[in-house]
């Protein structure tokens, strides 16, 4: 395993479900010595129930409220890697928090890859429908401009080895002397 990289600041991963945010995020955290968080997993830890259950019982709006609180809390920590939920960028507040407190990395993959990676996952409430491909295409069209709007770096995750992808990503990250303005 390569030597641990020392890079300043937080790294926030955005992208559609199945883009690899959690997998890449864990590997990036290991390589940089940062603490890894997944916003969906954090919501589940705080509520004691699965995201799909929150969607079923409370609806998407209440889930998004919980998500905003978690992102706000975690983003203000130091030296973390945060894998956000695919829809986190829908809220302006979330986009502003992510841009302010770290480097935003958009993990992008083609619809075919996203579909292959998510087709058997029953914990994706938005894809539990008759035509998940159409839903992914719709989500992509809606969210891609928002991911691009806040991304400092865009990485294509198509058929790449995770370790190689993380190495290439680290090469694109800002040097240790570059940090975003601290909260005043």
C-alpha positions as CSV (number, residue, x, y, z in Angstrom):
1,X,0.0,0.0,0.0
2,X,1.4,3.5,-0.9
3,X,2.5,5.8,1.8
4,X,-0.3,7.9,3.4
5,X,-0.8,11.2,1.7
6,X,-1.1,14.3,3.9
7,X,-3.7,16.6,2.4
8,X,-5.4,19.4,4.2
9,X,-9.1,19.9,4.5
10,X,-12.3,18.0,4.0
11,X,-13.3,16.0,0.9
12,X,-16.9,15.8,0.0
13,X,-18.1,13.2,-2.6
14,X,-21.2,13.9,-4.6
15,X,-22.8,11.9,-7.4
16,X,-25.7,9.7,-8.3
17,X,-26.4,6.5,-6.4
18,X,-24.0,3.8,-7.6
19,X,-21.3,6.2,-8.6
20,X,-19.0,4.8,-5.9
21,X,-19.1,7.5,-3.3
22,X,-18.9,5.2,-0.3
23,X,-16.3,2.8,-1.8
24,X,-14.1,5.6,-3.1
25,X,-14.7,7.6,0.1
26,X,-13.5,4.8,2.4
27,X,-10.4,4.3,0.3
28,X,-9.6,8.0,0.1
29,X,-10.0,8.4,3.8
30,X,-7.6,5.5,4.4
31,X,-5.0,6.9,2.0
32,X,-5.2,10.4,3.5
33,X,-5.6,9.6,7.2
34,X,-9.0,11.2,7.4
35,X,-12.2,10.1,9.1
36,X,-14.8,8.6,6.7
37,X,-18.5,9.3,7.0
38,X,-21.4,8.4,4.8
39,X,-24.3,10.7,5.3
40,X,-27.0,8.0,4.8
41,X,-25.2,5.7,7.3
42,X,-25.0,8.6,9.7
43,X,-28.7,9.2,9.4
44,X,-29.4,5.6,10.0
45,X,-27.1,5.6,13.1
46,X,-28.9,8.7,14.5
47,X,-32.4,7.4,13.9
48,X,-31.9,3.7,14.4
49,X,-33.8,2.9,11.1
50,X,-32.9,2.4,7.4
51,X,-33.1,5.2,4.9
52,X,-35.7,3.3,3.0
53,X,-37.9,3.1,6.1
54,X,-37.5,6.9,6.7
55,X,-38.6,7.4,3.1
56,X,-41.6,5.1,3.5
57,X,-42.8,6.5,6.9
58,X,-41.8,10.2,6.8
59,X,-41.4,10.8,3.1
60,X,-38.6,12.4,1.0
61,X,-39.0,15.9,2.5
62,X,-38.4,14.8,6.0
63,X,-35.6,12.6,4.9
64,X,-34.0,15.6,3.2
65,X,-34.4,17.7,6.4
66,X,-32.5,15.0,8.3
67,X,-29.9,14.9,5.6
68,X,-29.3,18.6,5.7
69,X,-28.7,18.5,9.5
70,X,-26.2,15.7,9.1
71,X,-24.3,17.4,6.3
72,X,-24.2,20.6,8.2
73,X,-22.9,18.8,11.4
74,X,-20.3,16.7,9.6
75,X,-19.0,19.3,7.1
76,X,-17.9,21.5,10.0
77,X,-15.5,18.9,11.3
78,X,-11.9,18.8,10.4
79,X,-10.1,16.2,8.2
80,X,-13.1,14.1,7.0
81,X,-14.1,12.4,3.8
82,X,-17.9,12.6,3.5
83,X,-19.9,10.5,1.0
84,X,-23.2,12.4,0.5
85,X,-26.5,10.9,-0.6
86,X,-27.2,11.3,-4.3
87,X,-29.9,13.9,-3.7
88,X,-28.0,16.1,-1.2
89,X,-27.3,18.6,-3.9
90,X,-31.0,19.3,-4.4
91,X,-30.9,21.8,-1.5
92,X,-29.1,25.1,-2.0
93,X,-28.1,25.0,1.7
94,X,-26.3,21.7,1.3
95,X,-24.5,22.9,-1.9
96,X,-23.3,26.0,0.0
97,X,-22.1,24.1,3.0
98,X,-20.2,21.6,0.9
99,X,-18.5,24.3,-1.2
100,X,-17.6,26.3,1.9
101,X,-16.1,23.6,4.1
102,X,-14.1,21.4,1.7
103,X,-13.1,20.2,-1.7
104,X,-16.1,18.8,-3.6
105,X,-15.5,15.8,-5.8
106,X,-18.1,14.7,-8.3
107,X,-18.0,11.0,-9.0
108,X,-19.6,10.5,-12.4
109,X,-20.5,7.3,-14.1
110,X,-22.6,6.3,-17.2
111,X,-26.3,5.3,-16.6
112,X,-25.4,1.6,-17.6
113,X,-22.8,1.4,-14.9
114,X,-25.1,3.0,-12.3
115,X,-27.9,0.6,-13.2
116,X,-25.6,-2.4,-13.0
117,X,-24.3,-1.3,-9.6
118,X,-27.7,-0.6,-8.1
119,X,-30.0,-3.1,-9.7
120,X,-30.0,-5.7,-6.8
121,X,-29.9,-3.1,-4.0
122,X,-33.3,-3.0,-2.2
123,X,-32.1,0.0,0.0
124,X,-32.4,2.5,-2.9
125,X,-36.0,3.8,-2.4
126,X,-36.0,5.9,-5.5
127,X,-35.2,2.9,-7.7
128,X,-37.9,0.5,-6.3
129,X,-40.0,1.1,-9.4
130,X,-40.9,-0.6,-12.7
131,X,-38.3,1.3,-14.8
132,X,-35.2,2.1,-12.8
133,X,-33.3,3.1,-15.9
134,X,-35.8,5.9,-16.7
135,X,-35.5,7.0,-13.1
136,X,-31.7,7.1,-13.2
137,X,-31.8,9.1,-16.5
138,X,-34.2,11.5,-15.0
139,X,-32.1,11.9,-11.8
140,X,-29.0,12.4,-13.9
141,X,-30.6,15.1,-16.0
142,X,-31.8,16.9,-12.9
143,X,-28.7,16.5,-10.7
144,X,-25.7,16.6,-13.1
145,X,-25.8,20.4,-13.5
146,X,-25.9,20.7,-9.7
147,X,-23.0,18.3,-9.2
148,X,-21.0,20.3,-11.8
149,X,-22.0,23.6,-10.2
150,X,-20.3,22.8,-6.9
151,X,-17.5,20.3,-8.1
152,X,-13.9,21.3,-7.6
153,X,-13.0,18.0,-9.3
154,X,-14.9,15.7,-11.6
155,X,-13.9,12.0,-11.7
156,X,-15.2,9.4,-14.1
157,X,-15.6,6.1,-12.2
158,X,-16.3,3.9,-15.2
159,X,-14.8,0.5,-14.8
160,X,-11.8,1.7,-12.8
161,X,-9.9,-0.1,-10.0
162,X,-10.7,1.7,-6.8
163,X,-7.1,2.1,-5.7
164,X,-6.0,3.4,-9.1
165,X,-9.0,5.8,-9.1
166,X,-8.0,7.1,-5.6
167,X,-4.4,7.5,-6.7
168,X,-5.5,9.6,-9.7
169,X,-7.9,11.5,-7.6
170,X,-5.2,12.4,-5.0
171,X,-3.0,13.7,-7.8
172,X,-5.8,16.2,-8.6
173,X,-6.5,17.4,-5.1
174,X,-5.2,20.7,-3.9
175,X,-1.7,20.7,-2.3
176,X,-1.5,20.8,1.6
177,X,-0.8,24.5,1.7
178,X,-4.2,25.3,0.0
179,X,-7.2,25.5,2.3
180,X,-10.5,27.1,1.9
181,X,-11.4,30.1,4.1
182,X,-12.1,29.1,7.7
183,X,-15.5,29.8,9.3
184,X,-15.4,33.2,10.8
